[in-house]
């Protein structure tokens, strides 16, 4: 499987074609992913002009796996990905709060 680092883009942006190549998906799939707000271009008004962040590769790959492996429709994939991101954000926040609490407890003792 091609890694995002193998994409030949001079910046942290990639075209629709580059994203398709990186994720090993046809263009039609990526257009559908944009329609369902699973991945959004950071620039461009139409598909041939779209630019995506490098981070889109990870999200597209997760979406493709959920769609393929669990036979989920794209609307459900969008919801699951959003929930997974929320969980990651909450875990990070929880870890930070635990660290702050431990520092506070150390000072108090």
N, CA, C and O atoms as a MOPAC input file, in Angstrom:
PM7 MOZYME 1SCF
protein

 N      0.83900 1    -1.17300 1     0.00000 1
 C      0.00000 1     0.00000 1     0.00000 1
 C      0.88600 1     1.23900 1     0.00000 1
 O      1.85100 1     1.30500 1     0.76200 1
 N      0.58100 1     2.20200 1    -0.82600 1
 C      1.35500 1     3.42900 1    -0.93400 1
 C      1.11400 1     4.30900 1     0.27900 1
 O     -0.02600 1     4.52000 1     0.69300 1
 N      2.19400 1     4.81700 1     0.84100 1
 C      2.09100 1     5.72800 1     1.97400 1
 C      1.92200 1     7.15000 1     1.46500 1
 O      2.28100 1     7.45400 1     0.32800 1
 N      1.38000 1     8.01600 1     2.30200 1
 C      1.19000 1     9.41600 1     1.92800 1
 C      2.51800 1    10.08600 1     1.61200 1
 O      2.56400 1    11.03800 1     0.83300 1
 N      3.59400 1     9.59700 1     2.21100 1
 C      4.89600 1    10.20800 1     1.97800 1
 C      5.41100 1     9.92600 1     0.57900 1
 O      6.35700 1    10.57800 1     0.13600 1
 N      4.82200 1     8.98100 1    -0.12600 1
 C      5.25100 1     8.66500 1    -1.47800 1
 C      4.55900 1     9.50600 1    -2.52800 1
 O      4.87700 1     9.39200 1    -3.71200 1
 N      3.64400 1    10.32900 1    -2.13600 1
 C      2.93900 1    11.19000 1    -3.06600 1
 C      3.88900 1    12.29800 1    -3.48500 1
 O      4.51400 1    12.94000 1    -2.64100 1
 N      3.99600 1    12.52200 1    -4.78000 1
 C      4.92800 1    13.51900 1    -5.29800 1
 C      4.24200 1    14.86700 1    -5.38900 1
 O      3.81200 1    15.28700 1    -6.46300 1
 N      4.14500 1    15.52700 1    -4.27200 1
 C      3.52400 1    16.83700 1    -4.19500 1
 C      4.49900 1    17.76500 1    -3.48400 1
 O      5.04900 1    17.39400 1    -2.44700 1
 N      4.72600 1    18.95800 1    -4.01500 1
 C      5.71400 1    19.83900 1    -3.40800 1
 C      5.26200 1    20.46800 1    -2.09100 1
 O      6.06100 1    21.11400 1    -1.41200 1
 N      4.01100 1    20.29100 1    -1.72700 1
 C      3.50900 1    20.90900 1    -0.50200 1
 C      2.72100 1    19.87700 1     0.29400 1
 O      2.79000 1    18.67600 1     0.03000 1
 N      1.98700 1    20.36100 1     1.25200 1
 C      1.15800 1    19.47600 1     2.05300 1
 C     -0.24500 1    19.37900 1     1.47800 1
 O     -1.20100 1    19.09400 1     2.20000 1
 N     -0.36400 1    19.61000 1     0.20700 1
 C     -1.63900 1    19.50500 1    -0.50100 1
 C     -1.49400 1    18.48300 1    -1.61700 1
 O     -0.39800 1    18.23800 1    -2.12300 1
 N     -2.61000 1    17.90200 1    -1.98500 1
 C     -2.59100 1    16.95600 1    -3.09400 1
 C     -3.85000 1    17.11600 1    -3.93000 1
 O     -4.90200 1    17.51700 1    -3.43100 1
 N     -3.72400 1    16.80000 1    -5.18700 1
 C     -4.85300 1    16.90000 1    -6.10300 1
 C     -5.77000 1    15.70000 1    -5.91600 1
 O     -5.43500 1    14.75200 1    -5.20600 1
 N     -6.92000 1    15.75300 1    -6.55600 1
 C     -7.85600 1    14.62800 1    -6.53500 1
 C     -7.18500 1    13.38400 1    -7.09400 1
 O     -7.31600 1    12.30200 1    -6.52200 1
 N     -6.47100 1    13.52200 1    -8.20000 1
 C     -5.79300 1    12.36900 1    -8.80200 1
 C     -4.74500 1    11.77400 1    -7.87000 1
 O     -4.62600 1    10.55400 1    -7.75200 1
 N     -3.98500 1    12.64500 1    -7.20900 1
 C     -2.97300 1    12.15800 1    -6.26800 1
 C     -3.61400 1    11.43200 1    -5.09400 1
 O     -3.11000 1    10.40200 1    -4.64600 1
 N     -4.71900 1    11.96300 1    -4.60000 1
 C     -5.42500 1    11.31500 1    -3.49200 1
 C     -5.98000 1     9.97000 1    -3.93200 1
 O     -5.90800 1     8.99400 1    -3.18500 1
 N     -6.52600 1     9.91100 1    -5.12200 1
 C     -7.04800 1     8.64800 1    -5.65900 1
 C     -5.93100 1     7.60900 1    -5.76600 1
 O     -6.11600 1     6.45100 1    -5.38900 1
 N     -4.77700 1     8.02800 1    -6.27900 1
 C     -3.64100 1     7.11300 1    -6.41100 1
 C     -3.15100 1     6.64800 1    -5.05300 1
 O     -2.86800 1     5.46500 1    -4.86100 1
 N     -3.05100 1     7.55800 1    -4.12600 1
 C     -2.56000 1     7.22500 1    -2.80200 1
 C     -3.48400 1     6.25500 1    -2.07800 1
 O     -3.02600 1     5.33100 1    -1.40500 1
 N     -4.78700 1     6.47300 1    -2.22200 1
 C     -5.77600 1     5.63300 1    -1.53400 1
 C     -6.20000 1     4.42100 1    -2.35400 1
 O     -6.96300 1     3.58200 1    -1.87500 1
 N     -5.70800 1     4.32400 1    -3.58900 1
 C     -6.07100 1     3.21900 1    -4.48400 1
 C     -7.58100 1     3.14700 1    -4.68900 1
 O     -8.18000 1     2.07400 1    -4.62100 1
 N     -8.18000 1     4.29800 1    -4.93900 1
 C     -9.62400 1     4.38100 1    -5.14900 1
 C     -9.91700 1     5.10900 1    -6.45700 1
 O     -9.16200 1     5.99300 1    -6.86300 1
 N    -11.01000 1     4.73800 1    -7.11300 1
 C    -11.39400 1     5.45700 1    -8.32600 1
 C    -11.90300 1     6.85900 1    -8.00700 1
 O    -12.35700 1     7.13100 1    -6.89500 1
 N    -11.82300 1     7.72000 1    -8.97400 1
 C    -12.25700 1     9.10800 1    -8.81700 1
 C    -13.71000 1     9.20300 1    -8.36600 1
 O    -14.05200 1    10.04400 1    -7.53500 1
 N    -14.56200 1     8.34200 1    -8.91000 1
 C    -15.98200 1     8.36200 1    -8.53700 1
 C    -16.17500 1     8.20400 1    -7.03200 1
 O    -17.02600 1     8.86600 1    -6.43900 1
 N    -15.38100 1     7.32100 1    -6.41300 1
 C    -15.48000 1     7.12400 1    -4.96900 1
 C    -15.14600 1     8.41100 1    -4.22200 1
 O    -15.84600 1     8.80500 1    -3.28900 1
 N    -14.06200 1     9.05900 1    -4.65000 1
 C    -13.64400 1    10.27200 1    -3.95200 1
 C    -14.65700 1    11.38700 1    -4.10700 1
 O    -14.89000 1    12.14800 1    -3.16800 1
 N    -15.26000 1    11.49200 1    -5.27300 1
 C    -16.30000 1    12.49700 1    -5.47300 1
 C    -17.46400 1    12.21000 1    -4.53300 1
 O    -18.04400 1    13.12900 1    -3.95400 1
 N    -17.79900 1    10.94000 1    -4.38300 1
 C    -18.87000 1    10.56200 1    -3.44500 1
 C    -18.49600 1    10.90200 1    -1.99800 1
 O    -19.33400 1    11.36900 1    -1.22700 1
 N    -17.24100 1    10.66600 1    -1.64300 1
 C    -16.79900 1    10.98200 1    -0.28500 1
 C    -16.92300 1    12.47500 1    -0.00300 1
 O    -17.25800 1    12.87200 1     1.11300 1
 N    -16.65800 1    13.29600 1    -1.00500 1
 C    -16.82900 1    14.73900 1    -0.84100 1
 C    -18.30600 1    15.07500 1    -0.70100 1
 O    -18.67400 1    15.91900 1     0.11700 1
 N    -19.14600 1    14.43100 1    -1.48000 1
 C    -20.58800 1    14.69300 1    -1.40700 1
 C    -21.14700 1    14.36800 1    -0.03000 1
 O    -22.08700 1    15.01900 1     0.42700 1
 N    -20.57800 1    13.36500 1     0.63700 1
 C    -21.03700 1    12.97700 1     1.97200 1
 C    -20.23800 1    13.66200 1     3.08500 1
 O    -20.38000 1    13.31500 1     4.25700 1
 N    -19.40800 1    14.62400 1     2.71900 1
 C    -18.58300 1    15.36600 1     3.68900 1
 C    -17.65000 1    14.46900 1     4.49000 1
 O    -17.27800 1    14.80600 1     5.61400 1
 N    -17.27600 1    13.35100 1     3.93000 1
 C    -16.32700 1    12.45900 1     4.58800 1
 C    -14.93300 1    13.05300 1     4.47900 1
 O    -14.14800 1    12.99800 1     5.42500 1
 N    -14.63600 1    13.61100 1     3.33600 1
 C    -13.39300 1    14.33200 1     3.11400 1
 C    -13.74900 1    15.56800 1     2.30400 1
 O    -14.57800 1    15.51000 1     1.39600 1
 N    -13.11700 1    16.68300 1     2.63800 1
 C    -13.44700 1    17.93200 1     1.95400 1
 C    -12.19900 1    18.54800 1     1.35100 1
 O    -11.14000 1    18.55800 1     1.97900 1
 N    -12.31900 1    19.05900 1     0.14500 1
 C    -11.17200 1    19.75600 1    -0.44600 1
 C    -10.90400 1    21.05200 1     0.31900 1
 O    -11.82000 1    21.69500 1     0.83200 1
 N     -9.64000 1    21.41100 1     0.38000 1
 C     -9.28300 1    22.66100 1     1.04500 1
 C     -9.23800 1    23.80600 1     0.04300 1
 O     -9.12900 1    24.97000 1     0.42700 1
 N     -9.32100 1    23.47600 1    -1.23100 1
 C     -9.33300 1    24.49100 1    -2.28500 1
 C     -9.93300 1    23.88400 1    -3.54500 1
 O     -9.95600 1    22.66500 1    -3.71200 1
 N    -10.41200 1    24.74100 1    -4.41900 1
 C    -10.94700 1    24.30000 1    -5.70100 1
 C    -12.45300 1    24.25300 1    -5.70000 1
 O    -13.08000 1    23.82700 1    -4.73100 1
 N    -13.03500 1    24.70400 1    -6.82100 1
 C    -14.49100 1    24.77200 1    -6.93400 1
 C    -15.08300 1    23.53100 1    -7.57600 1
 O    -16.25600 1    23.22700 1    -7.36100 1
 N    -14.30700 1    22.82000 1    -8.34600 1
 C    -14.80400 1    21.61600 1    -9.01000 1
 C    -13.73700 1    20.53100 1    -8.95000 1
 O    -12.57000 1    20.82800 1    -8.69800 1
 N    -14.12200 1    19.27600 1    -9.17900 1
 C    -13.19500 1    18.16000 1    -8.95600 1
 C    -11.80600 1    18.32000 1    -9.57900 1
 O    -10.81100 1    18.00200 1    -8.92800 1
 N    -11.71500 1    18.78800 1   -10.78100 1
 C    -10.38300 1    18.86500 1   -11.40400 1
 C     -9.50000 1    19.92700 1   -10.74400 1
 O     -8.28600 1    19.93600 1   -10.94900 1
 N    -10.10400 1    20.82200 1    -9.95400 1
 C     -9.35900 1    21.87800 1    -9.26200 1
 C     -9.14700 1    21.56600 1    -7.78200 1
 O     -8.38600 1    22.26200 1    -7.11000 1
 N     -9.81000 1    20.53000 1    -7.26500 1
 C     -9.75400 1    20.24400 1    -5.84600 1
 C     -8.33500 1    19.98700 1    -5.36700 1
 O     -7.53000 1    19.35500 1    -6.05000 1
 N     -8.05600 1    20.48800 1    -4.18400 1
 C     -6.83300 1    20.17000 1    -3.46300 1
 C     -7.22700 1    19.68200 1    -2.08100 1
 O     -8.15100 1    20.20900 1    -1.46200 1
 N     -6.52100 1    18.67800 1    -1.60900 1
 C     -6.79600 1    18.07700 1    -0.30500 1
 C     -5.54500 1    18.15000 1     0.55400 1
 O     -4.42500 1    18.17600 1     0.04300 1
 N     -5.74600 1    18.18200 1     1.85100 1
 C     -4.59600 1    18.12000 1     2.75900 1
 C     -4.06400 1    16.68800 1     2.75500 1
 O     -4.78200 1    15.74200 1     2.43200 1
 N     -2.81300 1    16.55600 1     3.11400 1
 C     -2.19600 1    15.23000 1     3.20200 1
 C     -2.95200 1    14.36900 1     4.22300 1
 O     -3.03700 1    13.15100 1     4.06400 1
 N     -3.49400 1    14.99000 1     5.25600 1
 C     -4.24400 1    14.25300 1     6.28400 1
 C     -5.47200 1    13.56300 1     5.70800 1
 O     -5.99300 1    12.63000 1     6.32000 1
 N     -5.94000 1    13.99600 1     4.55700 1
 C     -7.11300 1    13.37900 1     3.93700 1
 C     -6.85400 1    11.92400 1     3.57800 1
 O     -7.79100 1    11.12700 1     3.52100 1
 N     -5.60900 1    11.56800 1     3.33700 1
 C     -5.27900 1    10.18300 1     2.96200 1
 C     -5.72100 1     9.21900 1     4.04900 1
 O     -6.32000 1     8.18500 1     3.75600 1
 N     -5.43300 1     9.54800 1     5.29900 1
 C     -5.80400 1     8.67500 1     6.41400 1
 C     -7.31100 1     8.52400 1     6.51100 1
 O     -7.82000 1     7.41400 1     6.67200 1
 N     -8.02100 1     9.62600 1     6.41300 1
 C     -9.48300 1     9.59200 1     6.51800 1
 C    -10.09600 1     8.80700 1     5.35000 1
 O    -11.02300 1     8.02200 1     5.54700 1
 N     -9.58400 1     9.01900 1     4.15600 1
 C    -10.09200 1     8.30100 1     2.98200 1
 C     -9.84000 1     6.80200 1     3.12600 1
 O    -10.71100 1     5.99100 1     2.81000 1
 N     -8.66200 1     6.43700 1     3.59600 1
 C     -8.36100 1     5.00900 1     3.77500 1
 C     -9.27500 1     4.37500 1     4.82000 1
 O     -9.74700 1     3.25400 1     4.63100 1
 N     -9.52800 1     5.08500 1     5.92400 1
 C    -10.45300 1     4.56600 1     6.93900 1
 C    -11.85800 1     4.41900 1     6.35800 1
 O    -12.53000 1     3.41300 1     6.58200 1
 N    -12.28500 1     5.41600 1     5.62200 1
 C    -13.62400 1     5.37300 1     5.01700 1
 C    -13.75000 1     4.19900 1     4.06600 1
 O    -14.75800 1     3.49300 1     4.07600 1
 N    -12.74600 1     3.99000 1     3.25300 1
 C    -12.78100 1     2.88700 1     2.28700 1
 C    -12.83700 1     1.53800 1     2.99500 1
 O    -13.56000 1     0.63700 1     2.56900 1
 N    -12.07000 1     1.40100 1     4.08400 1
 C    -12.09800 1     0.13500 1     4.83700 1
 C    -13.45800 1    -0.11700 1     5.46900 1
 O    -13.97200 1    -1.23400 1     5.40300 1
 N    -14.04800 1     0.90500 1     6.08000 1
 C    -15.37600 1     0.74100 1     6.68100 1
 C    -16.40800 1     0.36500 1     5.61400 1
 O    -17.23800 1    -0.52000 1     5.82100 1
 N    -16.34100 1     1.03700 1     4.49800 1
 C    -17.28700 1     0.78200 1     3.39700 1
 C    -17.13000 1    -0.64800 1     2.87700 1
 O    -18.11100 1    -1.36400 1     2.67000 1
 N    -15.88400 1    -1.03900 1     2.67300 1
 C    -15.59700 1    -2.35600 1     2.10300 1
 C    -15.78300 1    -3.48200 1     3.13300 1
 O    -16.51800 1    -4.43700 1     2.87900 1
 N    -15.13100 1    -3.37300 1     4.27400 1
 C    -15.09100 1    -4.47600 1     5.23400 1
 C    -16.40200 1    -4.67200 1     5.98000 1
 O    -16.78700 1    -5.80400 1     6.27200 1
 N    -17.08700 1    -3.58200 1     6.28900 1
 C    -18.32500 1    -3.67800 1     7.05100 1
 C    -19.56600 1    -3.43200 1     6.20200 1
 O    -20.68900 1    -3.42500 1     6.70700 1
 N    -19.34800 1    -3.23100 1     4.91500 1
 C    -20.44000 1    -3.01400 1     3.96300 1
 C    -21.35200 1    -1.86800 1     4.41300 1
 O    -22.57700 1    -1.96300 1     4.35300 1
 N    -20.71600 1    -0.78400 1     4.86400 1
 C    -21.45900 1     0.38400 1     5.33500 1
 C    -21.71000 1     1.32500 1     4.17000 1
 O    -20.89200 1     1.44000 1     3.25700 1
 N    -22.85500 1     1.99800 1     4.21700 1
 C    -23.07800 1     3.02000 1     3.19300 1
 C    -22.32300 1     4.28200 1     3.61700 1
 O    -21.91800 1     4.41200 1     4.77200 1
 N    -22.14000 1     5.20900 1     2.67300 1
 C    -21.29300 1     6.37600 1     2.91400 1
 C    -21.82800 1     7.27300 1     4.03000 1
 O    -21.03500 1     7.85500 1     4.77100 1
 N    -23.12000 1     7.39900 1     4.16900 1
 C    -23.67700 1     8.23000 1     5.23900 1
 C    -23.29100 1     7.67100 1     6.60700 1
 O    -22.94400 1     8.42300 1     7.51700 1
 N    -23.35400 1     6.34700 1     6.74600 1
 C    -22.95100 1     5.71200 1     8.00300 1
 C    -21.45000 1     5.84200 1     8.23500 1
 O    -21.00800 1     6.04600 1     9.36500 1
 N    -20.67400 1     5.72500 1     7.17500 1
 C    -19.22400 1     5.88500 1     7.27700 1
 C    -18.89100 1     7.28000 1     7.80300 1
 O    -18.03800 1     7.42700 1     8.67800 1
 N    -19.55600 1     8.29400 1     7.27700 1
 C    -19.31400 1     9.66700 1     7.72400 1
 C    -19.58400 1     9.79700 1     9.22300 1
 O    -18.79600 1    10.40300 1     9.94800 1
 N    -20.68100 1     9.23600 1     9.67800 1
 C    -21.03700 1     9.29400 1    11.09200 1
 C    -20.00200 1     8.57100 1    11.95100 1
 O    -19.56500 1     9.10100 1    12.97200 1
 N    -19.61300 1     7.38000 1    11.55000 1
 C    -18.63500 1     6.60000 1    12.32000 1
 C    -17.29700 1     7.33700 1    12.39800 1
 O    -16.68600 1     7.39700 1    13.46400 1
 N    -16.84400 1     7.89300 1    11.28500 1
 C    -15.57500 1     8.62100 1    11.30000 1
 C    -15.63100 1     9.84000 1    12.21800 1
 O    -14.67500 1    10.12700 1    12.93800 1
 N    -16.74500 1    10.54700 1    12.18700 1
 C    -16.89800 1    11.70100 1    13.07700 1
 C    -16.88100 1    11.26500 1    14.53900 1
 O    -16.26500 1    11.92200 1    15.37900 1
 N    -17.55100 1    10.16900 1    14.84100 1
 C    -17.56400 1     9.66200 1    16.21900 1
 C    -16.17900 1     9.19900 1    16.65900 1
 O    -15.77900 1     9.43400 1    17.79900 1
 N    -15.44600 1     8.54100 1    15.76000 1
 C    -14.08500 1     8.10500 1    16.08500 1
 C    -13.17100 1     9.30400 1    16.35600 1
 O    -12.33800 1     9.26200 1    17.26200 1
 N    -13.32900 1    10.35700 1    15.57800 1
 C    -12.54000 1    11.56200 1    15.81800 1
 C    -12.90000 1    12.19800 1    17.15500 1
 O    -12.02400 1    12.68600 1    17.86900 1
 N    -14.18500 1    12.19400 1    17.49600 1
 C    -14.61800 1    12.71500 1    18.79400 1
 C    -13.99700 1    11.91400 1    19.93100 1
 O    -13.54400 1    12.48700 1    20.92200 1
 N    -13.97500 1    10.60600 1    19.79200 1
 C    -13.38100 1     9.73700 1    20.82000 1
 C    -11.89900 1    10.06100 1    20.97500 1
 O    -11.40600 1    10.18600 1    22.09600 1
 N    -11.18500 1    10.19700 1    19.85500 1
 C     -9.75500 1    10.52800 1    19.92800 1
 C     -9.53600 1    11.87200 1    20.62300 1
 O     -8.64000 1    12.01000 1    21.45600 1
 N    -10.35900 1    12.85900 1    20.27600 1
 C    -10.23700 1    14.18500 1    20.87600 1
 C    -10.50300 1    14.11800 1    22.37900 1
 O     -9.78300 1    14.72800 1    23.17000 1
 N    -11.53500 1    13.37700 1    22.76600 1
 C    -11.87000 1    13.24900 1    24.18500 1
 C    -10.78900 1    12.50100 1    24.95300 1
 O    -10.49400 1    12.84600 1    26.09700 1
 N    -10.20000 1    11.48700 1    24.34300 1
 C     -9.10100 1    10.76500 1    25.00500 1
 C     -7.90800 1    11.68200 1    25.23400 1
 O     -7.29700 1    11.67100 1    26.30300 1
 N     -7.58700 1    12.46900 1    24.22400 1
 C     -6.47600 1    13.40800 1    24.35700 1
 C     -6.75500 1    14.41300 1    25.46300 1
 O     -5.89300 1    14.69300 1    26.29600 1
 N     -7.96300 1    14.94700 1    25.46000 1
 C     -8.34900 1    15.91100 1    26.48900 1
 C     -8.31100 1    15.26900 1    27.87700 1
 O     -7.84400 1    15.88500 1    28.83500 1
 N     -8.79400 1    14.05400 1    27.98500 1
 C     -8.79300 1    13.33300 1    29.25700 1
 C     -7.36300 1    13.10500 1    29.74200 1
 O     -7.07800 1    13.27400 1    30.92700 1
 N     -6.46800 1    12.72400 1    28.84200 1
 C     -5.07100 1    12.52300 1    29.21700 1
 C     -4.44400 1    13.82000 1    29.72500 1
 O     -3.70000 1    13.81100 1    30.70600 1
 N     -4.74000 1    14.92200 1    29.06300 1
 C     -4.21000 1    16.21500 1    29.48500 1
 C     -4.73500 1    16.60100 1    30.86500 1
 O     -3.98900 1    17.10600 1    31.70400 1
 N     -6.01500 1    16.36200 1    31.08900 1
 C     -6.60300 1    16.68700 1    32.39100 1
 C     -6.02100 1    15.81000 1    33.50300 1
 O     -5.80700 1    16.27800 1    34.62100 1
 N     -5.77100 1    14.55300 1    33.19400 1
 C     -5.14600 1    13.66500 1    34.18500 1
 C     -3.74600 1    14.15500 1    34.54100 1
 O     -3.35400 1    14.13700 1    35.70800 1
 N     -2.99700 1    14.59200 1    33.53400 1
 C     -1.65500 1    15.11300 1    33.79300 1
 C     -1.72200 1    16.36300 1    34.66600 1
 O     -0.92900 1    16.51700 1    35.59400 1
 N     -2.65500 1    17.24600 1    34.37400 1
 C     -2.81400 1    18.46100 1    35.18000 1
 C     -3.18700 1    18.11000 1    36.61300 1
 O     -2.65400 1    18.68900 1    37.55900 1
 N     -4.09500 1    17.16800 1    36.76900 1
 C     -4.51100 1    16.74200 1    38.10500 1
 C     -3.33300 1    16.13600 1    38.87100 1
 O     -3.14100 1    16.42900 1    40.05100 1
 N     -2.55300 1    15.29900 1    38.20400 1
 C     -1.38700 1    14.69700 1    38.87000 1
 C     -0.38800 1    15.75400 1    39.30000 1
 O      0.18000 1    15.65100 1    40.38700 1
 N     -0.15600 1    16.77700 1    38.47200 1
 C      0.75900 1    17.86000 1    38.83700 1
 C      0.21200 1    18.62300 1    40.04700 1
 O      0.95700 1    18.96600 1    40.96500 1
 N     -1.07700 1    18.87600 1    40.03500 1
 C     -1.71800 1    19.60300 1    41.14000 1
 C     -1.63100 1    18.79600 1    42.42700 1
 O     -1.31600 1    19.34400 1    43.48400 1
 N     -1.90500 1    17.51400 1    42.34700 1
 C     -1.81400 1    16.65600 1    43.52500 1
 C     -0.41100 1    16.56900 1    44.06100 1
 O     -0.20800 1    16.50100 1    45.27300 1
 N      0.56300 1    16.57000 1    43.17000 1
 C      1.96400 1    16.52000 1    43.58400 1
 C      2.33500 1    17.79300 1    44.34300 1
 O      3.04200 1    17.72900 1    45.34800 1
 N      1.86600 1    18.94000 1    43.87300 1
 C      2.14300 1    20.21400 1    44.52500 1
 C      1.48100 1    20.27500 1    45.89600 1
 O      2.06700 1    20.77900 1    46.85400 1
 N      0.26500 1    19.76300 1    45.98600 1
 C     -0.50200 1    19.81300 1    47.24000 1
 C      0.12500 1    18.90900 1    48.29100 1
 O      0.13000 1    19.25600 1    49.47200 1
 N      0.64400 1    17.78300 1    47.89700 1
 C      1.19800 1    16.81800 1    48.86000 1
 C      2.48300 1    17.31600 1    49.30700 1
 O      3.14400 1    16.67400 1    50.12300 1

